[in-house]
């Protein structure tokens, strides 16, 4: 993800691969103007005030940075559709002004659309980011990862596999890429690849409950009850009271049923 602002990035549960918070917004200029710093401090520390500040700044010529700040303020309130719209506005304005950050804004918009539950708009935004041909390295890998997530949400597993393989080429240090790859492989019945990929995810993020949940899924599908129990219990331990814990408990019930 782009190293600018830390939003609450959530690993994607294997049972719902499209639900994740958006990536951080595009990197600001090397020398951030004080007005931008002020707005971003509010957007992250008090996003309601940050929203108001960004809107006011936008009306007085804040340009793409004001729109970026507004997107961040919306995202930190969980207003994903509004955040996506703000990032798209920033992307269009950046394109008009020949600003090289345009593809990053499109990528952030796509990520927000995923969190908003609209994979069609997410794919359109990420396609716009990739179409520029300027993304490279980790940024390119993360864009393909996000498009894969959108494709999973849209039910297009074949397209998702193509994108996730590209993501693993450029963003192989991201455990989410390996997690989604393992999930896709398991669903396709390729348990060998699923086991290899979830091992990579575990190596990078052993304390991520989503990774542990999928590790249990892969182990169970492979007939390895002991490892499945261990992974699912670890997921519950790491994320008590969450949907992940509920999914792990439900999965563990299958073993209780066979013991009766």
C-alpha positions as CSV (number, residue, x, y, z in Angstrom):
1,X,0.0,0.0,0.0
2,X,1.1,3.5,-0.5
3,X,3.0,4.8,2.5
4,X,1.1,8.0,3.2
5,X,-1.7,7.6,5.6
6,X,-2.5,4.7,7.8
7,X,-6.2,3.9,7.6
8,X,-7.6,0.8,9.4
9,X,-6.5,-1.7,6.8
10,X,-8.2,-5.0,7.6
11,X,-7.1,-8.3,6.2
12,X,-9.8,-9.8,4.1
13,X,-11.6,-12.8,5.8
14,X,-11.5,-15.9,3.6
15,X,-15.2,-16.1,3.9
16,X,-15.8,-12.6,2.6
17,X,-12.8,-11.6,0.4
18,X,-14.1,-8.3,-0.7
19,X,-14.7,-6.6,2.6
20,X,-11.6,-4.6,3.5
21,X,-10.9,-1.0,4.3
22,X,-9.3,1.0,1.5
23,X,-5.7,1.6,0.9
24,X,-4.0,4.8,2.1
25,X,-4.4,7.7,-0.1
26,X,-1.7,8.7,-2.6
27,X,1.5,10.2,-1.4
28,X,1.5,13.9,-0.9
29,X,4.2,16.2,-2.3
30,X,7.6,15.8,-0.7
31,X,7.2,19.2,1.0
32,X,3.6,19.2,2.3
33,X,2.0,22.6,2.4
34,X,1.0,23.6,5.9
35,X,-2.7,23.8,4.8
36,X,-2.6,20.2,3.7
37,X,-1.0,19.0,7.0
38,X,-3.7,20.9,8.9
39,X,-6.4,19.2,7.0
40,X,-4.9,15.8,7.2
41,X,-4.4,16.0,10.9
42,X,-8.1,16.7,11.3
43,X,-9.1,14.0,8.7
44,X,-7.2,11.4,10.8
45,X,-7.7,12.7,14.3
46,X,-11.3,14.1,14.0
47,X,-12.6,13.1,10.6
48,X,-15.9,15.0,11.0
49,X,-14.1,18.2,11.5
50,X,-11.6,17.1,8.8
51,X,-14.5,16.7,6.4
52,X,-15.8,20.2,7.0
53,X,-12.2,21.6,6.8
54,X,-11.6,19.8,3.5
55,X,-14.9,21.1,2.0
56,X,-14.1,24.6,3.0
57,X,-10.5,24.3,1.6
58,X,-11.8,22.9,-1.6
59,X,-14.1,25.9,-2.2
60,X,-11.2,28.2,-1.8
61,X,-8.9,26.6,-4.3
62,X,-7.5,23.6,-2.4
63,X,-7.4,21.5,-5.6
64,X,-6.5,17.8,-5.6
65,X,-5.0,17.9,-2.1
66,X,-8.3,19.2,-0.6
67,X,-10.1,16.4,-2.4
68,X,-7.6,13.9,-1.2
69,X,-8.1,15.1,2.4
70,X,-11.9,14.9,2.0
71,X,-11.6,11.3,0.8
72,X,-9.5,10.4,3.8
73,X,-11.9,12.1,6.2
74,X,-14.8,10.2,4.6
75,X,-12.9,6.9,4.8
76,X,-12.1,7.4,8.4
77,X,-15.8,7.7,9.1
78,X,-16.6,4.6,7.2
79,X,-18.3,6.6,4.4
80,X,-16.8,4.5,1.7
81,X,-18.9,5.6,-1.3
82,X,-18.3,9.3,-0.4
83,X,-14.6,8.6,0.0
84,X,-14.5,6.9,-3.4
85,X,-16.2,9.8,-5.0
86,X,-13.8,12.3,-3.5
87,X,-10.8,10.2,-4.7
88,X,-12.3,10.0,-8.2
89,X,-12.8,13.8,-8.2
90,X,-9.1,14.1,-7.2
91,X,-8.1,11.7,-10.0
92,X,-10.0,13.6,-12.7
93,X,-8.6,17.0,-11.5
94,X,-5.1,15.5,-11.4
95,X,-5.5,14.2,-14.9
96,X,-6.6,17.6,-16.1
97,X,-3.6,19.2,-14.4
98,X,-1.1,16.5,-15.6
99,X,-0.5,15.6,-12.0
100,X,1.3,12.2,-11.8
101,X,-0.6,11.2,-8.7
102,X,-3.8,10.6,-10.8
103,X,-3.4,6.8,-11.1
104,X,-2.9,6.6,-7.3
105,X,-6.1,8.5,-6.7
106,X,-7.9,6.1,-9.1
107,X,-6.5,3.2,-7.1
108,X,-7.6,4.7,-3.8
109,X,-11.1,5.2,-5.3
110,X,-11.3,1.6,-6.4
111,X,-10.2,0.4,-3.0
112,X,-12.9,2.5,-1.4
113,X,-15.5,1.2,-3.8
114,X,-14.6,-2.3,-2.7
115,X,-15.3,-1.4,0.9
116,X,-18.5,0.3,-0.2
117,X,-19.6,-3.1,-1.7
118,X,-19.7,-1.9,-5.3
119,X,-17.2,-4.1,-7.3
120,X,-18.3,-2.8,-10.7
121,X,-17.3,0.8,-9.8
122,X,-14.2,-0.6,-8.1
123,X,-13.1,-2.3,-11.2
124,X,-13.8,0.8,-13.4
125,X,-11.6,2.9,-11.1
126,X,-8.8,0.4,-10.9
127,X,-8.9,-0.1,-14.6
128,X,-8.4,3.7,-15.0
129,X,-5.4,3.5,-12.7
130,X,-3.8,0.6,-14.6
131,X,-4.6,2.2,-18.0
132,X,-2.2,5.0,-17.3
133,X,0.7,2.6,-17.5
134,X,2.6,4.5,-14.9
135,X,2.1,2.3,-11.8
136,X,5.1,0.2,-11.0
137,X,6.4,-2.1,-8.3
138,X,4.4,-2.4,-5.2
139,X,1.8,0.2,-6.4
140,X,1.2,-2.0,-9.5
141,X,0.9,-5.1,-7.4
142,X,-1.5,-3.6,-5.0
143,X,-3.7,-2.3,-7.9
144,X,-3.9,-5.9,-9.2
145,X,-4.7,-7.2,-5.7
146,X,-7.5,-4.7,-5.4
147,X,-8.9,-5.6,-8.8
148,X,-8.7,-9.3,-7.8
149,X,-10.8,-8.5,-4.7
150,X,-13.3,-6.7,-6.8
151,X,-13.5,-9.7,-9.2
152,X,-14.1,-12.1,-6.3
153,X,-16.9,-9.8,-5.1
154,X,-18.4,-9.9,-8.6
155,X,-18.1,-13.6,-8.8
156,X,-15.5,-13.7,-11.6
157,X,-13.0,-16.1,-10.2
158,X,-11.1,-16.6,-13.4
159,X,-10.3,-12.9,-13.8
160,X,-9.5,-12.7,-10.1
161,X,-6.9,-15.5,-10.5
162,X,-5.2,-13.6,-13.3
163,X,-5.0,-10.4,-11.2
164,X,-3.8,-12.1,-8.1
165,X,-1.0,-13.9,-9.9
166,X,0.2,-10.5,-11.1
167,X,-0.2,-9.1,-7.6
168,X,2.1,-11.9,-6.3
169,X,4.7,-10.8,-8.8
170,X,4.9,-7.2,-7.6
171,X,3.5,-7.3,-4.1
172,X,4.7,-10.6,-2.8
173,X,5.4,-9.2,0.6
174,X,1.7,-8.5,1.2
175,X,0.1,-11.3,3.2
176,X,-3.3,-10.3,1.8
177,X,-2.2,-11.3,-1.7
178,X,-1.2,-14.8,-0.5
179,X,-4.4,-15.1,1.6
180,X,-6.6,-14.3,-1.4
181,X,-4.5,-16.6,-3.6
182,X,-4.9,-19.5,-1.1
183,X,-8.7,-18.9,-0.9
184,X,-9.1,-18.9,-4.7
185,X,-7.0,-22.1,-5.0
186,X,-9.0,-23.8,-2.3
187,X,-12.3,-22.9,-3.9
188,X,-11.0,-24.2,-7.3
189,X,-10.0,-27.5,-5.6
190,X,-6.2,-26.9,-6.0
191,X,-5.4,-27.8,-2.4
192,X,-1.7,-28.1,-3.1
193,X,-1.4,-24.5,-4.2
194,X,-3.8,-23.5,-1.4
195,X,-1.5,-25.0,1.2
196,X,1.6,-23.4,-0.3
197,X,0.0,-20.0,-0.5
198,X,-1.5,-20.0,3.0
199,X,1.9,-21.0,4.3
200,X,3.3,-17.9,2.7
201,X,0.6,-15.8,4.2
202,X,1.2,-17.3,7.7
203,X,4.9,-16.6,7.3
204,X,4.2,-12.9,6.8
205,X,1.3,-12.5,9.1
206,X,1.0,-15.3,11.7
207,X,-1.1,-13.2,14.0
208,X,-3.7,-12.1,11.4
209,X,-7.0,-13.9,12.3
210,X,-8.1,-13.9,8.7
211,X,-5.0,-15.8,7.7
212,X,-5.5,-18.3,10.6
213,X,-9.2,-18.7,9.5
214,X,-8.2,-19.6,6.0
215,X,-5.3,-21.8,7.2
216,X,-8.0,-23.8,9.1
217,X,-10.2,-23.9,5.9
218,X,-7.3,-25.3,3.8
219,X,-6.3,-27.8,6.5
220,X,-9.9,-29.1,6.8
221,X,-10.3,-29.3,3.1
222,X,-7.1,-31.4,3.0
223,X,-8.4,-33.7,5.8
224,X,-6.0,-32.4,8.4
225,X,-8.3,-32.1,11.4
226,X,-5.5,-31.3,13.9
227,X,-4.1,-28.4,12.0
228,X,-7.6,-27.1,11.2
229,X,-8.5,-27.1,14.9
230,X,-5.3,-25.3,15.8
231,X,-5.8,-22.6,13.2
232,X,-9.4,-22.0,13.9
233,X,-8.9,-21.8,17.7
234,X,-6.0,-19.4,17.0
235,X,-8.3,-17.2,14.9
236,X,-10.8,-17.1,17.8
237,X,-8.1,-16.2,20.2
238,X,-6.8,-13.4,18.0
239,X,-10.2,-11.9,17.2
240,X,-12.7,-12.7,19.9
241,X,-16.2,-11.3,19.4
242,X,-15.8,-10.8,15.7
243,X,-17.2,-12.3,12.6
244,X,-14.0,-14.2,12.0
245,X,-14.3,-15.8,15.4
246,X,-17.9,-16.7,14.7
247,X,-16.9,-18.3,11.4
248,X,-14.1,-20.3,13.1
249,X,-16.5,-21.5,15.8
250,X,-19.0,-22.6,13.2
251,X,-16.3,-24.4,11.3
252,X,-15.2,-26.2,14.5
253,X,-18.7,-27.5,14.9
254,X,-18.2,-30.0,12.1
255,X,-15.7,-31.9,14.2
256,X,-18.1,-31.9,17.2
257,X,-20.8,-33.4,15.0
258,X,-18.6,-36.2,13.9
259,X,-17.7,-37.1,17.5
260,X,-21.3,-37.7,18.5
